[in-house]
Amino acid sequence: MSELRSPLYARVLGSAWHELPAEIREMHDVNSGLTARGTAAVESGTGFLSRLVARAIGFPASTDATPVTVSFTAADGVETWARSFGNQSFSSAQFAGHGRDAHLLCERFGPVTVAMALVVKGGRLELVPRRWSVFGIPLPLWLGPRVNAYESVEQGRFQFHVDIRHPLAGRIIHYRGSLASPEPLAHVANHDSMHRADDAVDEEAHG
């Protein structure tokens, strides 16, 4: 298997990949496409700036519990994450850093790119921001978002926790929840298509 065909997180983590719990490795074992479903709670910011940023990215509104679906697709070394919280969706692109960002995971939300260190600690995977840029222009880290993000396993289930704040805007978004084991995208698409076909048959029979 060529380097670009191995999972992105495995490439960035190197030997530390094997220190992760199996449930976290399974979620990031993306070679073409995966989809995982679960539930999440969301706390959005209330300030004007935080709401402006959240709206620009497409972050979901506050809720105590909502269905969540995350689809991962990989192509040419880049993973696209499409997240749906209820009827609200947003996406980002993740890729391995190069040059001054070597050994870091980069995530791009629109014009903003954050380069993060992947740290395996106590059975958790922590994502620690090291650099950030807007429209490709590097900016001081102290001006950037404060991110507390990690993945863990509780009772055999994958858990995620993301809390994003900014010194000027305050809290922008805080979401946390769990996901069941991922399925291949093709399997999910076929499953959904079968349900739509069944619904159409039922409607015709009862029409």
TIMARNU-55475 format. One line per field, with one value per residue (C-alpha): x, y, z; residue number from 1. Coordinates in Angstrom, 2 decimals, decimal comma. Each point is the difference from the previous one (the first is absolute). Example, Ala and Ser with C-alpha at 12.3 -4.5 7.8 and 13.67 -1.06 7.14 Angstrom:
2
c1: [12,30 | 1,37] $
c2: [-4,50 | 3,44] $
c3: [7,80 | -0,66] $
seq: [1 | 2] $
This chain:
207
c1: [0,00 | 1,40 | 0,34 | -2,97 | -2,21 | 0,56 | -2,40 | 0,77 | 0,16 | 2,28 | 2,39 | 0,08 | 0,30 | 2,57 | 0,70 | -2,31 | -2,95 | 0,22 | -0,29 | -3,56 | -3,01 | -1,47 | -3,21 | 1,90 | 2,16 | -3,15 | -1,54 | 3,10 | 0,71 | -1,15 | 1,28 | -2,96 | -3,10 | -1,73 | -3,14 | -0,70 | -3,22 | -0,66 | -1,30 | 1,41 | -0,65 | 0,89 | 0,62 | 0,48 | 1,39 | -2,32 | 2,17 | -0,30 | 3,48 | -0,35 | -3,38 | 1,44 | 2,90 | -2,26 | -2,44 | 2,81 | 1,30 | -3,42 | 0,32 | -3,26 | -2,23 | -0,21 | -1,83 | 0,00 | -0,11 | -0,10 | 0,77 | 3,43 | 1,51 | 3,65 | 1,10 | 3,70 | 1,25 | 3,66 | 1,61 | 3,57 | 1,09 | -2,81 | -2,93 | -3,28 | -2,15 | -3,69 | -1,83 | -3,78 | -1,56 | -3,73 | -0,80 | 3,14 | 3,23 | 3,57 | 3,18 | 3,77 | 3,05 | 2,84 | 3,47 | 3,57 | 2,08 | 3,21 | 3,00 | -0,36 | -3,19 | 1,65 | -1,27 | -3,13 | -3,59 | -1,50 | -3,73 | -1,53 | -3,34 | -0,57 | 2,85 | 1,27 | 2,55 | 1,14 | 3,10 | -0,26 | 2,19 | -1,58 | 0,83 | -0,80 | -0,39 | -1,73 | -2,01 | -1,19 | 0,91 | 0,48 | 0,15 | 2,20 | 0,21 | 3,55 | -0,52 | -2,80 | -0,52 | -2,71 | 0,02 | 3,45 | 1,43 | 1,60 | -1,20 | 1,28 | -1,29 | -1,09 | -2,49 | -1,45 | -2,82 | 0,41 | -0,89 | -0,58 | -0,62 | 0,44 | -1,35 | -0,42 | -1,78 | -2,66 | -1,72 | 1,35 | -1,42 | 1,87 | -0,40 | 0,85 | 0,38 | 0,68 | 0,01 | 1,05 | 0,44 | 1,67 | 1,55 | -2,25 | -3,14 | -0,17 | -1,49 | -0,78 | -1,18 | 0,13 | -1,26 | 0,43 | -1,52 | 0,57 | 0,06 | -0,69 | 2,46 | 0,36 | -1,31 | 1,30 | -1,68 | -1,20 | -1,76 | -1,70 | -1,09 | -1,47 | -1,75 | -1,56 | -1,01 | -1,77 | -1,93 | -1,02 | -1,14 | -2,01 | -1,61 | -0,94 | -1,60 | -1,95 | -1,22 | -1,11 | -1,76 | -1,84 | -0,48] $
c2: [0,00 | 3,38 | 2,74 | 1,99 | -3,10 | -0,56 | 1,79 | 3,69 | -0,25 | -3,04 | 1,97 | 3,00 | -2,05 | -2,51 | -2,67 | 1,74 | -1,11 | -3,45 | 1,48 | 1,17 | -2,04 | -2,15 | 2,05 | 3,20 | -1,72 | -1,47 | 3,48 | 1,33 | -3,04 | 1,91 | -1,26 | 1,05 | 0,83 | -0,67 | 1,24 | -0,07 | 0,89 | 0,98 | 2,77 | 3,32 | 2,98 | 3,48 | 3,28 | 2,94 | 3,41 | 2,89 | 3,02 | 1,87 | -0,97 | -3,64 | -0,27 | 1,65 | -2,49 | -2,96 | 1,04 | 0,47 | -3,53 | -1,61 | -1,16 | -1,37 | 1,78 | -0,97 | -3,21 | -2,50 | -2,98 | -0,40 | -2,77 | 0,41 | -1,53 | 0,35 | -1,08 | -0,36 | -0,12 | -0,28 | 0,97 | 0,96 | 0,07 | 2,34 | -0,98 | 1,90 | -0,12 | 0,76 | 0,37 | 0,17 | 1,00 | -0,49 | 2,10 | 2,17 | -0,93 | 1,21 | -1,48 | 0,30 | -1,40 | -1,71 | -0,73 | -0,62 | 3,14 | 0,66 | 2,25 | 1,90 | -1,98 | -3,39 | -2,69 | 2,07 | -0,58 | 2,96 | 0,69 | 2,61 | 1,68 | 2,35 | 2,56 | -1,09 | -2,79 | -1,31 | -2,22 | -2,34 | -2,49 | -3,42 | -1,09 | -3,45 | 0,22 | -2,31 | -1,78 | 3,29 | 1,73 | 3,73 | 2,59 | 2,93 | 3,13 | 1,07 | 2,44 | 1,62 | 2,09 | 1,89 | -0,09 | -1,61 | 2,89 | -1,24 | 1,83 | 0,04 | -2,92 | 2,30 | 1,60 | -3,33 | -2,16 | -1,92 | -3,61 | -2,75 | -3,06 | -3,67 | -3,45 | -2,78 | -3,29 | -0,55 | -3,35 | -1,16 | 2,96 | 2,77 | 3,42 | 3,46 | 3,35 | 3,33 | 3,38 | 3,03 | 3,47 | 3,24 | 2,71 | 2,65 | -1,97 | -2,34 | -3,44 | -0,70 | -3,61 | -2,92 | -3,35 | -3,48 | -3,40 | -3,54 | -1,93 | -3,65 | -2,07 | 1,43 | -1,67 | 0,26 | 2,83 | -2,35 | -2,20 | 3,01 | 1,36 | -3,37 | -0,29 | 3,46 | -0,71 | -3,20 | 1,93 | 2,66 | -2,71 | -1,71 | 3,33 | 0,59 | -3,44 | 0,62 | 3,38 | -1,53 | -2,86 | 2,34 | 2,80] $
c3: [0,00 | -1,01 | 2,59 | -1,32 | 0,04 | 3,71 | 2,40 | 0,55 | 3,78 | -0,21 | -2,21 | 2,33 | 3,22 | -1,20 | 2,62 | 2,51 | -2,19 | 1,57 | 3,51 | -0,68 | 1,15 | -2,76 | -0,10 | -0,84 | -2,61 | -1,58 | -0,33 | -1,78 | -2,17 | -3,09 | -3,34 | -2,17 | 2,00 | 3,32 | 1,74 | 3,74 | 1,81 | 3,58 | 2,24 | 1,18 | 2,26 | -1,21 | 1,83 | -2,33 | 0,87 | 0,80 | -0,88 | -3,28 | -1,25 | 1,03 | -1,75 | -3,11 | -0,17 | 0,73 | -2,71 | -2,55 | 0,61 | 0,38 | 3,59 | 1,47 | 2,51 | 3,67 | 0,83 | 2,85 | -2,35 | -3,77 | -2,49 | -1,55 | -3,13 | -1,02 | -3,48 | -0,74 | -3,59 | -0,99 | -3,31 | -0,90 | 3,64 | 1,11 | 2,19 | -0,27 | 3,12 | -0,54 | 3,31 | 0,40 | 3,31 | -0,51 | -3,08 | 0,27 | -1,78 | -0,34 | -1,41 | 0,14 | -1,77 | 1,87 | -1,35 | 1,14 | 0,44 | -1,93 | 0,51 | 3,27 | 0,64 | -0,47 | 2,42 | 0,69 | -1,07 | -1,86 | -0,06 | -2,31 | 0,67 | -2,94 | 0,03 | 3,46 | 0,38 | 3,38 | 0,33 | 2,99 | 1,79 | 0,54 | 3,55 | 1,36 | 3,76 | 2,46 | -2,67 | -1,52 | -3,23 | 0,61 | -2,79 | 1,07 | -2,22 | -0,89 | -2,89 | -1,94 | -3,09 | -1,88 | -3,81 | 0,30 | 2,04 | 3,27 | 3,10 | 3,61 | 2,04 | 2,83 | -2,41 | -1,03 | 1,31 | 3,25 | -0,71 | 2,54 | -2,16 | 0,75 | -0,80 | 2,51 | 0,62 | 2,66 | 0,48 | -3,35 | -1,93 | -1,83 | 1,66 | -1,36 | 1,74 | -1,73 | 1,76 | -2,09 | 1,50 | -1,03 | 2,21 | -1,58 | -0,83 | 2,98 | -0,53 | -3,65 | 0,25 | 2,41 | -1,20 | 1,41 | -0,52 | -1,18 | -3,26 | -0,74 | -2,02 | -3,52 | -3,15 | -3,57 | -1,91 | -2,75 | 2,57 | 1,58 | -3,40 | -0,99 | 3,37 | -0,36 | -3,61 | 1,06 | 2,66 | -2,54 | -2,39 | 2,76 | 0,90 | -3,63 | -0,23 | 3,21 | -1,26 | -3,29 | 1,76 | 2,34 | -2,49] $
seq: [1 | 2 | 3 | 4 | 5 | 6 | 7 | 8 | 9 | 10 | 11 | 12 | 13 | 14 | 15 | 16 | 17 | 18 | 19 | 20 | 21 | 22 | 23 | 24 | 25 | 26 | 27 | 28 | 29 | 30 | 31 | 32 | 33 | 34 | 35 | 36 | 37 | 38 | 39 | 40 | 41 | 42 | 43 | 44 | 45 | 46 | 47 | 48 | 49 | 50 | 51 | 52 | 53 | 54 | 55 | 56 | 57 | 58 | 59 | 60 | 61 | 62 | 63 | 64 | 65 | 66 | 67 | 68 | 69 | 70 | 71 | 72 | 73 | 74 | 75 | 76 | 77 | 78 | 79 | 80 | 81 | 82 | 83 | 84 | 85 | 86 | 87 | 88 | 89 | 90 | 91 | 92 | 93 | 94 | 95 | 96 | 97 | 98 | 99 | 100 | 101 | 102 | 103 | 104 | 105 | 106 | 107 | 108 | 109 | 110 | 111 | 112 | 113 | 114 | 115 | 116 | 117 | 118 | 119 | 120 | 121 | 122 | 123 | 124 | 125 | 126 | 127 | 128 | 129 | 130 | 131 | 132 | 133 | 134 | 135 | 136 | 137 | 138 | 139 | 140 | 141 | 142 | 143 | 144 | 145 | 146 | 147 | 148 | 149 | 150 | 151 | 152 | 153 | 154 | 155 | 156 | 157 | 158 | 159 | 160 | 161 | 162 | 163 | 164 | 165 | 166 | 167 | 168 | 169 | 170 | 171 | 172 | 173 | 174 | 175 | 176 | 177 | 178 | 179 | 180 | 181 | 182 | 183 | 184 | 185 | 186 | 187 | 188 | 189 | 190 | 191 | 192 | 193 | 194 | 195 | 196 | 197 | 198 | 199 | 200 | 201 | 202 | 203 | 204 | 205 | 206 | 207] $
